[in-house]
Amino acid sequence: MRASAKLSGRIWATGLLAIALAAACPTLAQAQPDIAISVTLELLPGVDVTAPAGKSGAPGDTIYYLFTLQNTGGLATSYRLSLTSPAGWSVVLPQHSNKRVEVLQPGQSEIVPVAVTIGANAPIGSQGDTTLTATADVKPRPSDSDTVTTTVVAGPELPKMVTAPPAQSGPPRATITYQFQLKNVGVTTADFQVSVSSSPAWKTSMPLHSKGKAGPLAPGQVEIVPVAVQIPKAAAIGATCKTTLTAVCLVRPRTTGKDSVTTTVVAPSALAVNLAPEASGDPAVSRWRVAISYEGAPRKLRLVGQSLRGWQVTVNGQASVELAVPAAESATELMVELRAPGRVRGEDCLIVSAQDGDEVVGRSAAVVIFE
């Protein structure tokens, strides 16, 4: 991100000042009135684009990335989007095909999914940069950009013992739940020792594995290890924390696996939609728990889910759910399911939106991997 491009709510002041030269003319100084200063304050728009961590894929693979766009200024504004990518690669904005983000209030953010298709002739081991740029529509039209790097690999990678879920964001004091996957990549049944750490040292826990034990797992079997990350009250907007789950296979020869996920601090808003993955016994179904937190006057909302690949999404078993959100601070939880057709493998992007009529007042998204 270009620091010079971030007009993060700066207030510019211009002053008109009349000062008598009293030292040069004492007689005039006695008649000089009080100094008068007039100040005009001007609020400006702002923009901050944040890219997710890079991934890898084989030539021809399509990978989904979730960028975050935040209005860091003092004025509400809409934004124009643009993308750059390597020659021979394809990049699209599946959720923003008109290359626009509608009006965001100061401090409000929006998730911008980007689908990157690696060029069919991309050399193995090469890398490709995809850059998203957002420009405000309100003068002086500040812009910002950030880049994610995709690495080209030769087909499926070796199985990983620990796989981290997609990154999430939240306001200060929020608790984000991640579901790591622990897989026995060995040839015999094994128990595992698991531990979690974070940098900086935010409060983390493993609610279902408080004793640091997992398994026994048969070869190829997967166990979900939920990890809760608590964002500190004093965390600065834009700060990040890297949370790592480490697993040690307790069957000799002992092997170690680890993976990390990044949490980003965003400005608090009146309504927030958060996604937390849930275990599913069906490999063709991805289950997610949706938490809606809200402060304000009572209102009626409609919660809907969308698959960027057009697959079936249900909310509590229905196409959408009507909610009556109360006035006091509250959290309403629902279950969203994304179903892949048949035994399809690959990635999809799940988007869950809270709507007031035709207006989207809250949204969250996650990349879903079917193996």
Helices and strands as residue ranges (DSSP letters): G 3-5, E 11-17, H 26-31, E 37-43, E 48-50, E 56-57, E 62-70, E 77-84, E 90-92, E 100-104, E 109-117, E 127-136, E 143-152, E 162-163, E 168-170, E 175-183, E 190-199, E 203-205, E 213-217, E 222-230, E 240-249, E 256-265, E 271-278, E 285-294, E 299-307, E 312-315, E 320-325, E 330-339, E 346-356, E 359-370
